[in-house]
Amino acid sequence: MHAFANPSGNTAMAKKAPKQAHKSQEEKHDQHFYDTFMLVLGILVAFAIGMYYLANGIADRTPGAYEKGTSTDEQIIDKRLAPIADVQIQGDSKTQMAQAAPAAGGGGSAPKSGKDIWQGTCSGCHASGVLGAPKIGDKSAWAPRIAKGMDTLKQHALKGFNQMPAHGGNPALSDDDVVKALEYMVGQSK
């Protein structure tokens, strides 16, 4: 006789008993896993809610934490965060507007000096030395460039060189304007 045989001699019933016991064991295991998972999830949710209220309580007690600054403070911050240059790519909507503006003025404006052009375009990089641009007035940085001659410098300014785009990134400038700005920078850096 089999170990699981019942006294009545029905072996089919005897084979079902271990399967039911095994199934019951799996259900217990699954229930234990589910209970543990829900407990851990509940603890994590309670912890997150507690941290939220703790952070809000600390923030409410911090004096002036959410007060908006004065308009002067905001202007100073805006100025500090403003971009140092504005590179315009030919075909860009800003470029097209910049090129259309002088034409719409009718009759043209007064010629700009090299200093005015430098302040409007070149100072974005040459005032602070961005991307390796030589700072205006820095004689040691300009000396090797000036030694190459004005023709080379003009070609670099007009066509671009290393990280410097052609026309200093402002295609609205004429070649003469670019040369005026270059001559101003060289004059300040000799």
C-alpha positions as CSV (number, residue, x, y, z in Angstrom):
1,M,0.0,0.0,0.0
2,H,1.0,3.6,-0.6
3,A,2.0,5.9,2.2
4,F,-0.9,8.3,1.2
5,A,-3.5,5.6,0.6
6,N,-6.6,6.0,2.7
7,P,-8.1,3.0,4.5
8,S,-11.0,2.7,2.1
9,G,-8.6,1.8,-0.6
10,N,-9.4,4.7,-3.0
11,T,-6.0,5.7,-4.4
12,A,-7.4,8.7,-6.4
13,M,-8.5,10.4,-3.3
14,A,-5.1,9.7,-1.7
15,K,-3.3,11.5,-4.6
16,K,-5.4,14.6,-4.3
17,A,-4.5,15.2,-0.6
18,P,-0.8,16.2,-1.2
19,K,-1.8,18.5,-4.0
20,Q,-4.3,20.3,-1.9
21,A,-1.8,20.6,0.9
22,H,0.8,22.0,-1.5
23,K,-1.8,24.4,-2.9
24,S,-2.7,25.6,0.5
25,Q,1.0,26.1,1.3
26,E,1.4,28.2,-1.9
27,E,-1.6,30.4,-0.9
28,K,-0.1,30.9,2.6
29,H,3.2,31.9,1.0
30,D,1.5,34.3,-1.4
31,Q,-0.6,35.8,1.3
32,H,2.5,36.3,3.5
33,F,4.3,38.0,0.6
34,Y,1.3,40.3,-0.1
35,D,0.9,41.2,3.6
36,T,4.6,42.0,3.9
37,F,4.6,44.0,0.6
38,M,1.6,46.1,1.8
39,L,3.2,46.7,5.1
40,V,6.4,48.0,3.5
41,L,4.5,50.1,1.0
42,G,2.3,51.5,3.9
43,I,5.4,52.4,5.9
44,L,7.0,54.2,2.8
45,V,3.9,56.2,2.1
46,A,3.6,57.2,5.8
47,F,7.3,58.2,5.7
48,A,6.8,60.3,2.6
49,I,3.8,62.1,4.0
50,G,5.7,62.7,7.3
51,M,8.6,64.2,5.4
52,Y,6.3,66.4,3.3
53,Y,4.7,67.9,6.5
54,L,8.1,68.2,8.2
55,A,9.5,70.1,5.2
56,N,6.5,72.4,5.0
57,G,6.7,73.1,8.8
58,I,10.4,74.0,8.5
59,A,9.8,76.2,5.4
60,D,7.0,78.1,7.2
61,R,9.2,78.9,10.1
62,T,12.1,80.2,7.9
63,P,11.8,84.0,7.9
64,G,11.6,85.5,4.4
65,A,12.1,82.2,2.6
66,Y,9.5,82.8,0.0
67,E,9.4,86.6,0.0
68,K,9.9,88.1,-3.4
69,G,12.9,90.4,-3.7
70,T,12.6,94.1,-4.5
71,S,12.5,95.1,-8.2
72,T,16.1,96.3,-7.9
73,D,17.2,92.9,-6.6
74,E,15.4,91.2,-9.5
75,Q,16.9,93.6,-12.0
76,I,20.4,92.9,-10.6
77,I,19.7,89.1,-10.8
78,D,18.4,89.4,-14.4
79,K,21.4,91.4,-15.5
80,R,23.7,88.8,-13.9
81,L,21.9,86.0,-15.6
82,A,21.7,87.7,-19.0
83,P,23.7,86.1,-21.9
84,I,27.0,87.7,-22.6
85,A,26.5,87.6,-26.3
86,D,23.9,87.1,-29.0
87,V,25.1,85.0,-31.9
88,Q,22.9,85.3,-35.0
89,I,22.9,82.8,-37.7
90,Q,22.1,83.8,-41.3
91,G,18.5,82.9,-42.1
92,D,17.5,83.1,-38.5
93,S,14.4,85.2,-37.8
94,K,16.4,87.6,-35.6
95,T,18.9,88.1,-38.4
96,Q,16.2,88.8,-40.9
97,M,14.6,91.4,-38.5
98,A,18.0,93.0,-37.9
99,Q,18.6,93.3,-41.6
100,A,15.1,94.6,-42.3
101,A,15.3,97.3,-39.6
102,P,17.8,99.5,-41.3
103,A,15.9,99.2,-44.6
104,A,12.7,100.2,-42.9
105,G,14.4,103.3,-41.4
106,G,14.6,104.9,-44.8
107,G,17.7,106.9,-45.6
108,G,20.1,104.9,-43.4
109,S,21.6,105.9,-40.1
110,A,24.7,107.8,-39.2
111,P,27.8,105.7,-39.6
112,K,28.9,104.0,-36.4
113,S,32.3,104.3,-34.9
114,G,34.5,101.3,-34.3
115,K,33.9,101.7,-30.6
116,D,30.1,101.6,-31.1
117,I,30.3,98.5,-33.2
118,W,32.6,96.8,-30.7
119,Q,30.2,97.6,-27.9
120,G,27.2,96.3,-29.8
121,T,28.7,93.0,-31.1
122,C,32.3,92.3,-30.3
123,S,32.2,93.1,-26.5
124,G,30.2,90.0,-25.9
125,C,33.4,87.9,-26.2
126,H,36.3,90.4,-26.3
127,A,35.4,92.2,-23.1
128,S,35.5,89.0,-21.0
129,G,37.7,86.6,-23.1
130,V,34.9,84.1,-23.8
131,L,36.1,81.0,-25.8
132,G,39.7,82.2,-25.8
133,A,38.9,85.6,-27.5
134,P,41.7,88.1,-26.6
135,K,40.4,90.8,-24.3
136,I,40.5,94.3,-25.6
137,G,43.5,96.1,-24.1
138,D,45.4,92.9,-23.3
139,K,48.6,93.7,-25.0
140,S,50.2,90.3,-24.4
141,A,47.2,88.5,-25.9
142,W,47.0,90.8,-28.9
143,A,50.8,91.1,-29.7
144,P,51.1,87.7,-31.6
145,R,47.9,88.4,-33.5
146,I,49.0,91.9,-34.4
147,A,52.4,90.5,-35.5
148,K,50.6,88.5,-38.2
149,G,49.5,91.7,-39.8
150,M,46.2,93.6,-40.3
151,D,45.3,91.7,-43.5
152,T,45.3,88.4,-41.6
153,L,43.3,89.9,-38.8
154,K,40.8,91.3,-41.2
155,Q,40.4,87.9,-42.9
156,H,39.9,86.2,-39.5
157,A,37.3,88.9,-38.5
158,L,35.4,88.7,-41.8
159,K,35.5,84.9,-42.4
160,G,35.8,83.6,-38.9
161,F,38.6,81.9,-37.1
162,N,38.7,79.1,-34.5
163,Q,35.6,79.7,-32.3
164,M,34.9,83.2,-33.6
165,P,32.2,83.2,-36.2
166,A,32.3,85.4,-39.4
167,H,31.5,89.0,-38.7
168,G,31.6,88.3,-35.0
169,G,28.3,86.4,-35.3
170,N,26.5,89.4,-36.6
171,P,25.9,89.1,-40.4
172,A,24.0,92.4,-40.4
173,L,27.4,94.1,-40.1
174,S,29.0,95.2,-43.3
175,D,32.7,94.3,-44.0
176,D,33.6,98.0,-43.4
177,D,31.9,97.9,-39.9
178,V,33.8,94.7,-39.0
179,V,37.1,96.3,-40.0
180,K,36.3,99.5,-38.0
181,A,35.6,97.4,-34.9
182,L,38.8,95.4,-35.5
183,E,40.9,98.6,-35.9
184,Y,39.4,100.0,-32.7
185,M,40.3,96.8,-30.8
186,V,43.8,96.7,-32.2
187,G,44.3,100.4,-31.4
188,Q,43.2,99.8,-27.8
189,S,45.5,96.8,-27.5
190,K,48.8,98.0,-28.8
